[in-house]
Amino acid sequence: MHTDIKSQFPGRSLKEFKSHGRGFWRDVSESDWNDWRWQLKNRITTLEQLQRLMPTLTPEEFAGTQLANQKLSLAITPYFFNLIDPADELCPIRRQMIPRVEETHAAPWEMSDPCGEDSHSPVPGLVHRYPDRVLFLVTDRCASYCRYCTRSRLVSNAAGYDFHPEFDKQIAYIEQHAEIRDVLLSGGDPLLFSDEKLEYLLSRLRAIPHVEFLRIGTRIPIFLPQRITPELCAMLKQFHPLFVSIHSNHPRELTVEVRDALGRLADAGIPLGNQAVLLKHVNDDVEIMGAQMQKLLMCRVKPYYLYQCDLIAGSAHLRASVRKGLEIMEALRGHTTGYAVPTYVIDAPGGGGKVPVSPEYVLSHNADRVMIRNYEGKIFEYPEAADGTPTFAAPKEIEEPELA
Ligand code: SF4
């Protein structure tokens, strides 16, 4: 399939950095607005608040919000709420944040734990699925809740999971397993912790000699850029090598405030990657995804993974097809900067781990040659090389020339 770059990424306006300001909260002081704790205290969490701010709520959203507290709570920071276009039912931020009644329709192949995390958990809150790394879940709270969340069985505690991690037990497991060289802190969102609490955890992990590498998975820079304070960045800087994976799905999320927050993390020497989820009527579009990937680079973030949406119960209305994902990958590879191309993966249902899926570029392969196709659809032959230890002809002895 060959597609024309010029028609693919015309989205200049999608790449503009905008600030939505205080919007509905115009009477709030500048200092309150920029205070992350104020943002958390004033989140939209009830149907009444939502109706007042968004009189255009549809019957599906109304019914979904009524039921949200039995499944995955409703919570949206005022900052992020301002990104919603109330006049557009298909607004990409609205689709990700406002509950819909379809969340209660579960297909037989959908699951509450689609990545099989609970079955790979030797200690509560610790997932050890891959040989040399662990997922360290620190909290079940997030600044806002994504309606397609893979961990909706536990985050927000609406479904009664009662997540109570015991850090001492989680850390003891890591200490006892010398093969663990990489720890990913996630949840919920670790950056909801105070600087002091986070520093305590990171110090404990850094003190383990075989832990080489720390990561934090967070959506806070997107939901709550006010949290990325200079003090937080200075604290995180002590724990290098420390990488941060953010989660952003649409260029509208990359505002002036988010770009500045990500810049502060990057200035602290923290490599940044993005994990996006392919979502129907959010980002399942070549132009939107192209703009998103390029805009991430402008924010100093490398697009890391594009996830096929997990088979989370009640997510069918948000899941785009694998066909669409492959079409987007085909449109990115070769048509834009290689750094802007994420790895598209399906987390194998039930706990098989991430499986990369890609358009086919190797057409045939035998002992003598590989037939490959480039992004323009042109076909090339590459002669196959021999494997194994190279053998060299014995060096010829060079006779010393006779001196005259
Ligand atoms: S931020 Fe991450 S953990 Fe929290 S609700 Fe969204 S996807 Fe789930």
Boltz pocket constraint, residues with backbone or C-beta under 6 A from the ligand:
constraints:
  - pocket:
      binder: B
      contacts: [[A, 141], [A, 142], [A, 144], [A, 145], [A, 146], [A, 148], [A, 149], [A, 150], [A, 151], [A, 152], [A, 155], [A, 187], [A, 188], [A, 189], [A, 218], [A, 219], [A, 247]]
      max_distance: 6.0
